[in-house]
Amino acid sequence: MKGPSQKFRSVRGAALLLALWALFLLSAMVITWVLSINSRLVVSSNESRVLAAESAASSGADVALCREITPSSPNLHRQMVDGGSYDVQITGECGRLNLNFLLQGEDPTKLRILRQYLNNKGIDLNDLDVMMDSLLDWVSQNRGLHHLNACPETDDYHPPHAGLLFSVDELKKVCGWEELTSKPGWDQNFTILGNCGAIDLAWASRDVLRALPGLSDDAVDRFLQLRRGPDGIDGTDDDFQFVATGGTSVPPEVQAALGLNPQQFQQIQALVQFNGPVKHIVSVGKSGEVTRSVEMVVLKQVVPAGAPVGGAITTAGGTTTTTIGIGRPQVFSWKEL
């Protein structure tokens, strides 16, 4: 038989084990509670960062919409009081190839520009014929007539024959364009905006300029070096200031920089403009390590001296736009990323 002292020690040992077990459970609960609070604080902090970054990006976009703001304005880059910041880049949307403008009417001169652009991208001649004819079939409203090298219609392939493209991404659906549209940045030199027709030489990239008839690579490189200034970047203070000749007409200095005499320039005059009013704006807001972007295409009103508000402005490419009001931009697209 166990004595009274042995029974007491046994009960005391069991109580100690229960106390330790209870302490362990309590510690686990406290740790779980602390971790839960910490994760909520992290989530809350991240959400605050996201909201701050979105707010900064929107603020930058609002600043860029002001009529007085130019691509080189210092107000496009700002550190905010709450620690956030925004950086805005303004470029000319019409410096891109307007696919609808080039395809309209199947004008051989316009089609040659798109064909040359694709050729400069290294597209094989046979593939190039398929891409061009399939694209013409895609937009053609004549359902009964097919271009020679176009892909045939099948149960899985139905060109809409709508007369135009409704987005640049629509090219991904066109037969033969799969390889090009799978490459990063493939769409950077394309637009379908109706207000863009003639190519804006103030903003056209090297690839776009090389596609224009009569321009050599050396002439394009010399022009870009002059246009961008010492820092080699468009839209900064050191850019060469070409003397405007009125509206969006191409200044004689640009013609000379491109190495074109008057007769040569006359051949592309209807295809180009200079410093048009349609702008591509990208505003990047940042808070901590979180970034958010706002991307938009707008027509920033530039009312010539003496022109009545609400009048019409005709660009060198023949595109007519109606002014809405001083300081009121027309937003064509707004995308938050």
Secondary structure, DSSP 8 states (H G I E B T S, - for coil): ---HHHHHHHHHHHHHHHHHHHHHHHHHHHHHHHHHHHHHHHHHHHHHHHHHHHHHHHHHHHHHTSTT--TT-GGGEEE-TTS-EEEEEEEEGGGSEEHHHHHGGG-HHHHHHHHHHHHHTT--HHHHHHHHHHHHHHH-S-TT---TTS----SS------SS-S-GGGGGGSTT-HHHHTSTTTTTTEE--TT--SEETTT--HHHHHHSTT--HHHHHHHHHHHHTTTT-TTSTTS------STT---HHHHHHTT--HHHHHHHGGGEESS-SEEEEEEEEEETTEEEEEEEEEE-----TT--TT-EEE-TTS-EEE---TT--EEEEEEE-
